Amino acid sequence: MKLNLKRPLAFFDIESTGTNLGVDRIVELSVIKLHPDGSEKVKTWRVNPGMPIPLESSLVHGIYDEDIKDEPVFKIIATEVAGFIDVSDLAGYNSNKFDIPMLMEEFLRADVLFDLDNRHFVDVQNIFHQMEQRTLKAAYQFYCDKQIINAHSAEADTRATMEVLLAQIAKYEGMEWEDKKGNKSKPVVNDVEALHHFTNLSKPVDFAGRMVYNENGEETFNFGKHKGKAVEDVLKIEPSYYSWMMQGDFPLYTKKKLEQIYTRWNTKKAAERHLKQQQQAAQRPQDTPVAEAKPAEAPIKREFHKPDHTRTNNYQKPENKPFKKKDDGPVLPVNEDMLKQLADKFKKG
């Protein structure tokens, strides 16, 4: 079938370091430009994102740091990409929510003008979801070929859900399924544990999905500036993030799981400190006495008191008397004998 086009339609897809538009970067971009005459041009670029690619992302798209270390950064190819797309309309799968915003972020960082005005955007995922509705009513009709009686009453919806599951097992049991990594399996079987694993592929730590398990079984944040980072690593570099979440508008169960991780992390830190102290003690020479910490002695408190003269009633304040020299008798007048004695005493010999 040939598309009825008035101008080129550029189908494109982006592989990236993650899904956070403000933080993550493009690692691969492919564009199929379909012209009104039915001809097409294809162009694919590998891009150095300027940041490490998280393992979780590499496992999805198969692009690792080693694969793009020698590729140009997006700023180098931005003008070429914009020129190739030119005035085309844009099409993709979930492109309205991810690919187009991600592409625009990269153009803006590179300071390359790419105008979205007067373009048409075709999101194939939206056609799929709207034509094949993902409601319980649609599922009941699709799998059971029946209409729900008293739809949206709790009991009717619960019974419909049960019947849908039974019909799904009957329809898909033994059917092969391939995951994003290319692994093939037959996941829909008549076994609750197997169905649990298949219906929790994202491996959420909490039901809200704010934290998920990575491939190594570590709890990682699934939102915000620390998306993709291990929770314990974030606690090390930014302990206040824990307080922010505990005081923020997050589900109580999310806070409960975060508190469990925080408590475990604190316990681990205390154990590591204790082990380090033991190792340091073991490394000291055996004949080196370890000074024992003595209890701090209380400082001697010296009190100075003014004499209390009010303790006796017969106390009398001493009078201020002038200094009195020793009494050697009356002062005699100077006579000739006294003068003669003084002259003899001090005359030169």
C-alpha positions in Angstrom: 0.0 0.0 0.0 1.3 3.5 -0.9 0.8 6.3 1.6 -0.9 9.4 0.2 1.7 12.1 0.9 1.7 15.8 0.1 5.3 16.2 1.5 7.9 13.8 2.8 7.2 11.8 6.0 10.2 11.0 8.1 9.8 7.9 10.2 12.5 7.9 12.9 13.5 6.1 16.1 15.9 7.0 18.9 18.0 4.8 21.1 19.3 6.7 24.2 21.1 6.4 27.5 17.7 6.5 29.2 14.2 8.1 29.2 14.9 11.2 31.2 14.6 14.0 28.6 16.5 16.5 30.7 19.4 14.2 31.5 19.7 11.4 28.9 21.3 11.6 25.5 20.9 10.0 22.1 23.2 7.1 21.2 21.6 6.2 17.9 19.2 7.9 15.5 17.7 6.3 12.4 15.5 8.1 9.9 13.6 6.7 6.9 12.4 9.5 4.7 9.5 8.6 2.6 8.8 10.8 -0.4 5.4 11.5 -2.1 6.5 9.5 -5.2 7.1 6.4 -3.0 10.9 6.6 -3.0 12.8 6.6 0.3 16.1 7.5 1.8 17.6 6.0 4.9 20.2 7.5 7.3 21.5 6.2 10.6 23.8 7.9 13.0 25.7 6.5 16.0 26.3 9.2 18.6 28.7 9.6 21.5 26.4 10.8 24.3 29.2 12.3 26.4 28.1 10.2 29.4 28.2 6.5 30.4 25.4 4.3 29.1 23.7 2.6 32.0 23.8 -1.2 31.7 20.0 -1.4 31.8 19.8 0.7 28.7 22.6 -1.2 26.9 20.8 -4.5 27.6 17.7 -3.1 25.8 19.3 -1.6 22.6 22.6 -3.5 22.5 24.8 -0.4 22.3 27.6 -0.2 24.9 30.2 2.5 25.7 32.8 0.8 23.7 30.6 0.9 20.6 30.3 4.7 20.5 33.5 6.0 22.1 34.9 7.1 18.7 31.6 8.5 17.4 30.9 12.2 17.1 28.8 14.0 19.7 25.3 15.1 18.6 26.4 18.8 18.2 28.7 17.7 15.4 26.0 16.0 13.4 23.0 18.2 14.4 23.1 20.3 11.3 23.3 17.2 9.0 20.3 15.6 10.8 18.2 18.7 10.6 19.1 19.1 6.9 18.2 15.4 6.1 14.8 15.6 7.8 14.3 19.1 6.3 10.5 20.0 6.1 9.2 16.5 6.5 6.4 15.5 8.8 7.4 13.2 11.6 6.2 9.7 12.4 7.3 7.1 15.1 6.2 4.7 17.8 5.5 6.7 21.0 7.3 9.5 19.2 5.0 12.3 20.6 6.0 11.4 24.2 9.6 10.5 23.7 11.4 10.6 20.4 10.3 14.1 19.3 11.0 15.7 22.7 14.4 14.0 22.9 15.4 15.1 19.5 14.4 18.7 20.2 16.4 18.7 23.5 19.5 17.7 21.5 18.9 20.3 18.8 18.5 23.0 21.5 21.7 21.9 23.3 23.5 22.1 19.9 22.0 25.5 19.2 20.6 24.3 15.9 17.3 25.6 14.7 14.7 22.9 14.0 11.2 24.4 13.8 8.2 22.1 14.7 5.6 24.6 13.6 3.4 23.6 10.7 4.5 19.9 10.8 2.3 16.9 11.2 3.1 14.2 13.8 1.9 10.6 13.5 2.3 8.5 16.6 1.7 4.9 15.6 1.4 3.8 19.2 -1.6 6.1 19.7 -3.4 4.5 16.8 -2.8 1.1 18.3 -3.9 2.0 21.8 -7.0 3.9 20.6 -8.2 1.3 18.1 -7.3 -1.7 20.4 -8.5 -0.3 23.7 -6.7 -1.5 26.8 -9.8 -1.5 29.1 -11.3 -4.4 31.0 -14.4 -4.1 28.9 -12.3 -4.4 25.7 -10.4 -7.4 27.1 -13.6 -9.2 28.1 -15.0 -8.7 24.7 -11.8 -9.8 23.0 -11.0 -12.8 25.1 -14.4 -14.0 26.2 -16.6 -12.6 23.4 -19.0 -11.3 26.0 -20.3 -8.0 27.4 -19.9 -7.2 31.1 -23.3 -7.0 32.9 -23.3 -4.2 35.4 -20.0 -2.9 34.3 -18.0 -1.0 36.9 -19.6 -2.7 39.8 -16.9 -4.3 41.9 -18.2 -7.9 41.7 -18.9 -7.8 38.0 -15.5 -6.4 37.2 -13.8 -8.9 39.5 -15.6 -11.8 37.9 -14.8 -10.5 34.4 -11.1 -10.2 35.3 -11.0 -13.8 36.5 -12.7 -15.0 33.3 -10.3 -13.0 31.2 -7.3 -14.6 32.9 -8.7 -18.1 32.3 -9.2 -17.2 28.6 -5.7 -15.8 28.3 -4.2 -19.0 29.6 -6.3 -21.0 27.2 -5.3 -18.8 24.3 -1.6 -18.2 24.9 -0.4 -21.3 26.8 2.4 -22.8 24.7 2.7 -19.7 22.5 6.3 -18.4 22.1 7.1 -14.8 23.2 10.3 -12.8 22.6 11.5 -10.1 25.0 13.5 -7.0 24.2 16.8 -8.8 24.5 15.8 -11.4 22.0 15.2 -14.1 24.6 12.4 -16.5 23.6 10.1 -18.3 26.1 6.5 -19.5 26.6 5.6 -17.4 29.6 1.8 -17.7 29.8 1.2 -21.0 31.6 -1.2 -22.3 34.2 1.1 -21.4 37.1 0.7 -18.4 39.4 4.4 -18.0 40.1 5.2 -18.0 36.3 2.4 -15.5 35.7 3.8 -13.3 38.5 7.2 -13.1 36.8 5.7 -12.3 33.4 3.4 -9.6 34.7 6.1 -7.9 36.7 8.8 -7.6 34.1 9.8 -4.1 35.3 10.7 -5.6 38.7 9.3 -2.8 40.8 10.5 -2.4 44.4 7.3 -0.5 45.3 4.1 -0.8 43.4 4.3 2.9 42.3 7.4 2.0 40.3 9.5 4.8 41.9 12.2 2.2 42.5 12.9 -0.9 40.4 15.5 -3.7 40.6 18.3 -3.6 38.0 19.9 -6.7 36.4 22.0 -7.2 39.5 19.1 -7.2 41.8 19.9 -3.8 43.2 17.2 -1.2 44.0 17.5 1.7 41.7 15.6 5.0 41.4 13.2 5.0 38.4 12.5 8.8 38.3 14.1 12.2 38.6 17.7 13.2 38.5 19.0 9.9 40.0 17.0 7.7 37.6 19.0 4.5 36.9 21.3 5.0 40.0 21.4 2.5 42.8 19.5 3.7 45.9 22.4 3.0 48.2 24.8 4.9 45.9 22.6 7.9 46.1 22.4 7.7 49.9 26.2 7.8 50.0 26.6 10.9 47.7 23.4 12.7 48.7 21.9 11.6 52.1 19.5 14.5 52.1 17.6 12.8 49.2 16.2 10.3 51.6 14.8 13.1 53.8 13.4 14.8 50.8 11.5 11.7 49.7 10.3 10.9 53.2 8.9 14.4 53.6 7.6 14.6 50.0 4.3 13.6 48.3 5.2 10.0 47.7 3.0 6.9 48.4 3.3 5.5 51.9 4.4 2.1 50.6 7.2 3.8 48.6 8.4 5.5 51.8 8.2 2.2 53.7 10.4 0.4 51.1 12.8 3.3 51.0 13.1 3.3 54.8 13.9 -0.4 54.8 16.7 0.2 52.3 18.0 3.2 54.4 18.0 1.1 57.6 19.8 -1.8 55.9 22.4 0.7 54.5 23.0 2.3 57.9 23.4 -1.1 59.5 25.9 -2.1 56.8 27.8 1.2 57.3 28.0 0.5 61.1 29.3 -3.0 60.5 31.9 -1.7 58.1 33.1 0.8 60.6 33.4 -1.9 63.3 35.3 -4.2 61.0 37.7 -1.4 60.1 38.4 -0.6 63.8 39.1 -4.3 64.4 41.5 -4.4 61.5 43.3 -1.3 62.7 43.6 -2.8 66.2 45.0 -6.1 64.7 47.6 -4.2 62.8 49.1 -2.5 65.9 52.3 -4.1 67.3 51.5 -6.4 70.1 54.0 -4.8 72.6 52.6 -1.3 72.0 50.3 -0.6 74.9 47.1 0.9 74.0 46.4 3.8 76.2 43.1 3.4 77.9 40.9 6.3 78.0 40.6 7.6 81.5 37.5 9.1 82.7 37.6 12.9 82.7 38.3 14.2 86.1 36.0 16.8 87.4 37.8 20.2 87.7 38.4 21.3 91.3 36.0 24.0 92.1 37.6 26.7 94.2 35.3 28.9 96.1 36.3 32.2 97.6 34.3 33.7 100.4 34.4 37.0 102.0 34.8 36.9 105.8 31.5 36.9 107.4 31.7 39.3 110.3 28.1 38.8 111.2 28.7 35.5 112.8 29.4 37.0 116.3 27.4 39.7 117.9 30.3 41.1 119.9 32.5 41.8 116.9 33.9 45.4 116.7 35.4 46.9 113.6 39.0 47.8 114.3 39.8 51.5 114.4 42.2 53.1 111.9 45.2 54.1 114.0 48.3 56.0 112.8 51.6 54.2 112.7 53.5 54.6 116.0 57.3 54.4 116.4 59.0 52.7 119.3 59.3 55.1 122.3 63.1 55.6 123.2 62.5 58.3 125.8 62.4 62.1 125.7 64.3 64.1 123.0 67.3 65.9 124.6 68.7 69.3 123.5 72.1 69.3 121.5 75.1 70.3 123.7 78.9 70.7 123.2 79.7 67.2 124.4 77.3 65.7 121.8 78.9 67.8 119.1 82.4 66.7 120.2 81.4 63.1 120.1 80.0 63.4 116.6 83.2 65.2 115.4 85.4 62.4 116.8 83.3 59.7 115.2 83.3 61.1 111.7 86.8 62.7 111.6 89.3 61.4 109.2 92.1 59.3 110.6 
